[in-house]
Amino acid sequence: MQPEHELYTYTYLYKITSTSPSFIHKMIGLFVSSLDEYISDLQQLLHSKNLTELKKVLHKMKPSVMNLEVKGAGEILQKVSESKSWTANTTEDIRKLLDTLMHIKPLMEKDLKELEEEIRISN
């Protein structure tokens, strides 16, 4: 199984794992389990507009977001990491990122269930 989605892809994971479903399941599971925390942190930071803390949260998210090739996230992470102050663009970028994360969570949860079935069948 290698699901195709508009908002993200597992191509990189499949490339580095030689299609090991259990490793891919673990990586997706770790990211999904972190999503609620990331979403909560980003929502709070939208209100506080604390750029230093925002950069810390985005830095923590970066490896997973890049490995799962979340569309548009890399550009947002790059732009915000180079920002010197919080601007209207920062707010817009974080809202886009939040929207993406909230949309991909149920899709990735579905992928996890399908991978679990694939792993169960192959064992």
C-alpha positions in Angstrom: 0.0 0.0 0.0 1.2 3.4 -0.9 -1.7 5.8 -0.6 -1.8 8.9 -2.7 -3.0 12.1 -1.2 -3.1 15.7 -2.3 -1.8 17.1 1.0 1.0 14.6 1.8 2.8 11.6 0.5 4.7 8.6 1.9 7.1 8.4 -1.1 10.2 9.4 1.0 9.3 6.9 3.7 8.9 4.1 1.2 12.1 5.1 -0.5 14.2 4.9 2.7 12.6 1.7 4.1 12.4 -0.6 1.2 8.6 -0.6 1.7 8.6 -2.0 5.3 5.0 -1.5 6.3 5.8 -1.8 10.1 8.4 1.0 10.0 6.1 3.2 7.9 3.2 2.5 10.3 5.4 3.5 13.2 6.5 6.8 11.5 3.0 7.8 10.6 1.7 6.8 14.0 4.3 8.9 15.8 3.4 11.9 13.6 -0.4 11.4 14.1 0.1 11.1 17.9 1.9 14.4 17.9 -0.6 16.3 15.7 -3.0 17.3 18.6 0.0 18.8 20.5 1.2 20.6 17.3 -2.3 21.9 16.5 -2.8 23.1 20.1 0.6 24.8 20.3 0.1 26.6 16.9 -3.4 27.8 17.9 -2.1 29.2 21.2 0.8 30.9 19.3 -1.6 32.5 16.9 -3.0 34.3 19.9 0.2 35.2 21.7 2.2 35.9 18.5 5.4 34.7 20.2 7.7 34.2 17.2 10.5 32.7 19.3 8.2 29.9 20.6 6.6 29.5 17.2 10.1 28.8 15.7 10.7 26.2 18.4 7.4 24.4 17.7 8.1 24.4 13.9 11.6 23.2 14.4 10.3 20.3 16.4 7.7 19.5 13.7 10.1 19.9 10.8 11.6 16.3 10.5 8.1 14.7 10.4 6.6 17.3 8.2 9.4 16.9 5.7 9.6 13.1 5.8 5.8 12.9 5.2 6.1 15.6 2.5 3.2 17.6 3.8 2.4 19.9 0.9 3.3 23.6 1.5 4.6 23.0 5.0 8.3 23.1 4.0 7.8 26.6 2.4 6.0 27.8 5.5 8.7 26.4 7.9 11.4 28.1 5.8 9.6 31.5 5.6 8.8 31.6 9.3 12.3 30.5 10.4 13.7 33.5 8.4 11.2 36.0 9.9 12.5 38.7 12.2 9.1 39.6 13.5 5.5 38.4 13.5 3.6 39.8 10.5 0.2 39.3 8.9 1.9 36.9 6.6 3.1 34.8 9.6 -0.5 34.6 10.8 -1.7 33.6 7.4 1.0 31.0 7.0 0.3 29.4 10.4 -3.4 29.3 9.7 -2.7 27.5 6.4 -0.4 25.1 8.2 -3.1 24.5 10.9 -5.7 23.9 8.3 -3.5 21.3 6.5 -2.6 19.5 9.8 -6.3 19.3 10.8 -7.2 17.9 7.3 -4.5 15.3 7.2 -5.0 13.8 10.7 -8.1 11.8 9.8 -6.6 10.8 6.4 -3.5 9.5 8.1 -5.5 7.7 10.8 -7.3 5.9 8.0 -3.9 5.1 6.4 -2.7 3.6 9.7 -5.7 1.3 9.8 -5.1 0.1 6.3 -1.4 -0.4 7.0 -2.3 -2.4 10.2 -4.5 -4.6 8.0 -1.7 -5.1 5.5 0.8 -6.0 8.3 -1.7 -8.4 9.8 -2.3 -10.1 6.5 1.4 -10.4 5.7 2.2 -12.1 9.1 
